[in-house]
Amino acid sequence: MRKTSTFIKFLKNINYSINNLLEKNLNKLKFNNLINLGRSNKIILTFVALFILFISYLLAPTFFNQTKILSQINSQLLEKYNLSFKFSKNLNYNFFPRPHFISKEVLIFDDKNKISEIKKIKIFISFKNLISIKKVKINKIIIENANFNLNKENYNFFVKLLDKNFIENNLIIKQSNIFFKNFNNEVLFINKILEMSFTYDTHDLKNVLKSKNELFNIPYELILFDDTSEKKLFSKIKINLLKFQLENEFNYLNKIKFGSAEINFNKLKSLITYDFYKDYFEFKLLEKSDDPQFSYEGKININPFYSVIEGKSDKLNLYKLINSNSIIIQLLKTEILNNSNIDFKININADSIYRHSDFKKIFLVSKIQDGLIDIDETTFKWKTFADFKFIDTLIYVKDGELVLDGKLAIDVNNYNEIYKFLLTPKNYRKELKNLSISFSYNFNQKTANLNNIIINGEQNQNLNKIMSNIILKENNLQNTIYLKKLFNDAIKSYAG
């Protein structure tokens, strides 16, 4: 009991000491003392003076002579990027969130050739030495809404920028476009820049280009850096929409450049090797496995532009080629390939069609010539029953949708097997020797219109009406059932 009383007394003593200490110090902060402190004005005046000095320092570039500051900035831009900027309007200065100049309608010249038109540019400067024009130092540039015009002579404009010094400054380009043109000043394609940045990687000690882009309405990401000591350019491209990734190593030490790239496309890995010299580009592409299922090789000449690509494949995946969201379909819809200066041929031999193994010995012939795109002379077999050949074809855009028109010539080798496959009643099984069918296929709507159907040299109007509108389904089984019924209706009409 005595021990408990002693402990309580000890706590009371501590509490009393704390209270005395608080009262002693809080008395110093009475209202009268605060008023006296304010009357002295020393702290307030000091704070106000420092604040005014700081704001004055930040605002100092506002009073710079426009001619002199433009000259200073142009000099630094030329030194940093070896580019000449032409400012058509004055520089406007802002210090929030960081000191920077803003200008509009700016041009960029590379070796006296205009390469870009900029709607807006922000030039950020260092906090140090804001009161001296000669000591103004650029540490960041943001270009917005610019159009870059590139061709064969300056196609590597952005790659060359990697040779510049980005240790103490960054270059950012936003919401801009790159127009790739031929020598006739015709636009081949447009690459939209969502955001591109040139920065210095302090870990790997190298300049890095990172860019988010959009090409043919397909977004993709690009990372690029240059190893100047070994004369190698490394790049990485990602297209998440298509589950596509490419990692490339390009060696530019000698006159004949060469490189290799690993490609991952929807879990399929492949390797491409290539050589590049002046206007000439040659490549080989094959699946990266012990038993490759496809291989392609091609030759491309830039000026004049012509290309021949040959390929072999165990199974040709037509879905990747003709799907309405595929790169090829999106590219064709832009009509950029409908150019009389382009001569482009692709020939592919395949043993069968992916998910349609009954179709064999496919020889896909496609060409772009004189501004026209077709697949004339393309052939394939349906088992041993019939041989197919495309003639008089044309691929074009109608009302914003991609259409294939043409004729299909069919030589029948075994009509009895065809009837068995279709489960056609025996009393309708007339002899079939050959067929000629005119057609129009819409890639976007997945509809086919068959007309002018000629069987064994004869035409049947009822048959043409039945086959005038074919709507394909997403499901292969549904398509099989649907087409079997449709063909049997047509056969019954033909047999009378």
Secondary structure, 3 states (H helix, E strand, C coil): CHHHHHHHHHHHHHHHHHHHHHHHHHHHHCHHHHHHHHHCCHHHHHHHHHHHHHHHHHHHHHHCCHHHHHHHHHHHHHHHHCCEEEECCCCEEECCCCCEEEEEEEEEEECCEEEEEEEEEEEEECCCCCCCHHHCCEEEEEEEEEEEEECCCCCCHHHHHHHCCCCCCEEEEEEEEEEEECCCCCEEEEEEEEEEEEEEECCCCEEEEEEEEEECCEEEEEEEEEECCCCEEEEEEEEHHHCEEEEEEEECCCCCEEEEEEEEECCEEEEEEEEEECCEEEEEEEECCCCCCEEEEEEEECCCCEEEEEEEEEEECHHHHHCCCCHHHHHHHCCCCCCCCCEEEEEEEEEEECCEEEEEEEEEEEEEECCEEECCCCEEEECCCEEEEEEEEEEEEECCEEEEEEEEEEEECCHHHHHHHHCCCHHHCCCCCEEEEEEEEECCCCEEEEEEEEECCEECHHHHHHCCCEECCCCHHHHHHHHHHHHHHHHHHHHC
